[in-house]
Amino acid sequence: MDFITQNLLLIAVAFVSGGMLVWPLVMRGTAGPSLDTLGATRLINDTGAVVLDVRAPSDYSAGHLPNARNIPLAELGKRVGEVPRDKPVLVCCASGMTSARAAGMLRKAGHKDVFNLGGGLRSWSAAGLPVVK
């Protein structure tokens, strides 16, 4: 018992670190598969996937993937019917975190082929891929 009380801070750090290691696995399970930029371009070109940008309209207008539709995450629950079910959906945001949550929402709403753009618009831009304003 003395060991626990004397090392409470270290034990707490160990639990938090473990939780941080497990968190990406939990998110991957709810969001579904995540694609890198190459996988995303192949999905768009080969299947005609719908690109869904879940950022705020001001961020969307500053630059987005070509042919992307904008439905902010806050409105996605109400507007989920606007997302076609007959095509794969590639969800993107600035960094890939918000879009992972949106992909999870779409999966819960019954969409089957939902993919997250890993790294978001940042990775897309860093790869030198086109951004439309």
Beta strands, then each sheet from edge to edge (+ up, - down):
strand 1: 34-35
strand 2: 50-53
strand 3: 69-70
strand 4: 89-92
strand 5: 114-117
sheet 1: 1+ 5+ 4+ 2+ 3+
end
